[in-house]
Structures are given as structure tokens and as C-alpha cells.
Amino acid sequence: MDWLTRANRRIHRTLHARPANGWKPDRFRKMALPPIAPPGWWKALLRLPRDHYVRLFTRHSSVHPPAVGRCIEVAAAMGQVLVTCDGVGVARHARSWASHQTITDPEHTAAAAAARKASAATKPASVEVTELEERSLETNDRIFDVIDDGLSTGEGLA
């Protein structure tokens, strides 16, 4: 603790004052806390992408696949992440504070695999091919009365 006494005696280069003398004026300039607590949830509305994962800062959390393409609400508190779609919970995970993590619920993985299998089993509907008429460029010339390099009267531009 001897270093603290020495550090507080010296004049700080950027503050141009002693650090021990700066805390009292700073304390009086601070505002009081508001009478109500700030909200504990971070919320966002977004559309769930095809990979059925929602990104929360640098972490990815899985969501139940039937919500893909629909508008969802992501709410993150200190300890959990809750995802709802039309008021129904489609994901609940313990919040991870480690960066660049992927949190996957095995139930969501199984539902995504079943949906992929069902999609592969169905045959695409047959598409009816319609033949289109091909016109020669002369037809367009006749329709728009284009003669002599784009000039219909031969007089040039007016």
C-alpha cells in the first residue's frame, strides 16, 4: 500500500492534479440513480434465417425450425436467452458469456433433420413448359415505324 500513497502524492501528467484530490469534485457532479431500475432484458425483433440460429452479439443460439422465415422476438437477460414467435416460446437457453460460441438444443437439431428428410422425400411439382413466340427484329421495325437507321422521314433530327 506504500505505492498508493506515493502515487496519490504526485501530480498526474494528463490530469494536472493529484489523483487523491480529484474524486471529491467528481463525486458531487454525478447524478443520482433513477427511481426505477433499468430493464433487465435486451430485446430484438427479427426474422429467423434458414439455418434456424439467432445471433446474439458473437454467440449463436438454435431455435425450433418451424419458426424459420417468421418474425421472432429475442430477449436476453443476465442468465438466459428466450426466443418467442407469436407469443409462443420456441427456444430457451442458458446465456453464455464466452464469445464466438454456438449453443444448440438437441431437440432443435432433430427437428431440423426430420424437416430436411421430409423435404427430400417430396417430389417437386411438375412445371408446364410454355413455348414462346420468337419474332424477328424486322417485326419490331414495322411496329415502331423504324426505317433508315432509326429515322422514319429521312429528314434527320429536328
N, C-alpha and C positions, 0 to 999 in steps of 0.2 A: 504493500500500500504506500510505500515511500515514493514510488514513481508517480502516483496520483497527486501527491502533494507538490512534487516538483513540476508536473505537467500543468497544474492549475495556477502556479505562480507565474509562469512565463506568459508573455504577450504573444498571442497566436498571429501568425503571418497573414492569413486571409481575413480573420475576424477583426484584427486590430484591437483586440481586447483580451482580457484573461477569461478563459472558459468558465471559471467559477463565478465570475461577475455577470455572465450573460443569461443565466437561467431564470433569475427573478423577473427582469423585464419581459422576457419571453413568456413566462407563465401568466402574467397579467393580461397579455394580448390575446391569449387563446379564448375561444368562445366556449360557452357551456354546452354540454351534450343536449341533444333534443329530448323532449319529454317522452317520446315513444322510441322503442327500439327499432333499428333499421330492419328491413325484411331479411329473413334468413335464407331465402331461396333465390337462386339465379334462374331466370326463365327465358325460354326462347320458343318461338313458333316457327316450324319449318316443314318442308315436305320430305318424307323419308325416301332416300335413294334406293336403287335396286339392290344394293349389297346388304340391305337391312341393318346397317350400322349407323349410329349417330355419333358425330364428333363433338366432344365436349373439351374445349381447349386443345390439348395434344393427345387426349385419350379417346378411344373408340369403344362404344358400348353397343351390344347387339340388341335388336328389337324384334318382336314377333313378326315374321314375314307377311302375314295378311295385311299389315299396315303399310306395305310398300306402295309408294306413289300417293299416299294420303297425307293430309296435314296432321302433324303431331305437335304436342307441347312437351318440351324437355324442361324439367325442373331439377335443379341440383342444390342440395343442402350440404352441410358440412360432412355428413356421414353417408348420404345415399343419393342416387340418381333415379328419378321417376319419370317414365315416359307414358303419356296418355294419348289416346286417339278417340275423339268424340266422347270424352269423359270416362273411357274405359282404360284401365292400366294395361299396357302392352309390354312393359319392361320395368324391372326394379332391380337395381344393382347396388352393392356397397360401393361407395365412391373411392376411387383410387387416386392418391395424390402423386404417385410416381408419373413422370412424363413418358410419353410415347408407349402407352400400354393399350392392349386390346382385351376387353372384358367380354367373354362370350358365355351365354347361358346354353347348356347342352340341349335344352328343350327348343330353343330357337334354331340351333343347328339342325336338329332332327326335322323340325317343321320345314326348313328351307330345303333339305334333301328330299323330303316327300313331295314338296311342290315342284321341284325340278324333275323328279321321276314322273309325276303325273303329267307335266307339260310335255315331256319327251314321248309319252305313250300316246298322246292325242295326235291325230294326223291333221295337218293343216287343210283348210277348206280349199277345194279346187277353184282355181281362178279361171274365169271365162276369158279367152283371148278374143279381142275385137280387132278386126283388121281396119286400118286407117287408109283413107284415100291419099295417094301421093299426087300432087299437082306439079306440073312443070312450071318453071319460072315465067314462061310466056303467059300463063293464065293470070298471074299477078300483074303483069304489064297491061293486059287487057282490062282487068278490073279497075286499076288505078290510072288508066289512060296515060301510061308512061311510054313515050316514043322519043327517039333521037337523044339518047343519053340523058333521059330524065326531063327533057323539055317537050311539052306537048304541042306548042305552036311553032317552034323553030325560031322564035324571035330573040331568045336569050332572056336573061333576067331583067325585070322591070325596075 
